[in-house]
Amino acid sequence: MNLIKKDKEYVANTYNRQDVAFKYGKGSTLYDYNDNPYIDFTSGIGVNIFGFNDEGYKKAINDQLNCLQHTSNLYYTEPCATLAEQLCKRTNMKKVFFGNSGAEANEGALKAARKYSFDKYGADRYEVISLVDSFHGRTMATLTLTGQDKFHKYFNPFLDGVKYSLKTMEDIKNTVSEKTCAIIIEAIQGEAGVMPLDFDFVKELEYYCNEKDILLICDEVQAGNGRCGVLYSYMAYNINPDIVTTAKGLAGGLPIGAVLLGNKVENTFKYGDHGSTFGGNPISCSAANYVLSKINDELLSHVLECEKYIRSELEGFEISGMGLMLGISVPNNQEVLVKCKEQGLLVLTAGNKIRLLPPLNISFEELQKGISILKGVISE
Ligand SMILES: *Cc1c(COP(=O)(O)O)cnc(C)c1O
């Protein structure tokens, strides 16, 4: 196919794309150029949380497009202010900085944490601890934060002042020093294999961080925005982080990143300390306002019902995760992925698992169809 040839010739070869190009989508189903349907259990890696061609979503974006698409951050725009208000009110965080991606949100969190510590303790308290098996992004700083050795090749030198800890309090305490200013966690680690952190570990970590005035940063880029059956996955752990980052699903398919700043850090950033040309873009923010307004109790209980259905259909398999962020242990995940695609189902991998991140509003009919394909493939 011409399109695939052209892409291979001109687009940088950083992605191992599947051998298929999509033309359009409706609900949780994608169609290729021969109109073959594929049930989508990937939602563009946790992004299209209302699937494709959702009428309300399109209207929110179109209405804003008919007003203005961008002004720069030198002026006020309504969607940005409203989104920040919605995010704060629903999380008890105090202020929001907007960027355009998950990595950029984590960069912002890192800067906020270091500045908080600089203001209060001086220049030497700059270390950040991240957990093994974490994933925080692809920029130089967020690659450094990513606690997986395979990401720490080729691009030396990485950022100074980042340490890694195992997921135990004992190792955290051994890794923390008087230079530590923050600890960053994903309550549910996505990329390395959908691994929820232990509940008691997270509670103890929160207590320990509070005691030492070490900022606790929750990376909710993947697990947030309703994905796990709660608005943000840390809420299932009943903790109050100092900083929350999110992105992926927040604007349902448009680029956005957000750094939610709690009590301690709400006034850490002053004029000129941080910025982004596109951050707070009115189109993305309008999309996100629509998405957040639809992440309500009804949707969250749909997510949990879908999880229940998947777990009961796949009884006997080892399943990790929460809500519609699930990992399934299989002997050869790459083979499963390809076989599913051949039968009209798109899934993801993470570590050595199959990872499911379907749209949050997936219909039971699409869910049933997809799960029956998956079940067939992994039961072979
Ligand atoms: C995807 C992801 C990121 C990076 O987000 P980008 O938008 O690709 O920069 C960071 N953290 C987590 C937990 C992610 O899943």
The ligand as a Gaussian input file, in Angstrom:
#p B3LYP/6-31G(d) Opt

LIG

0 1
 C        2.552000       7.723000      28.433000
 C        3.094000       8.065000      29.745000
 C        3.946000       9.181000      29.917000
 C        4.439000      10.001000      28.761000
 O        3.405000      10.694000      28.125000
 P        3.651000      11.388000      26.711000
 O        2.380000      12.131000      26.449000
 O        3.927000      10.303000      25.733000
 O        4.815000      12.303000      26.873000
 C        4.350000       9.488000      31.198000
 N        3.958000       8.758000      32.256000
 C        3.147000       7.687000      32.134000
 C        2.739000       6.924000      33.345000
 C        2.700000       7.299000      30.872000
 O        1.922000       6.220000      30.747000

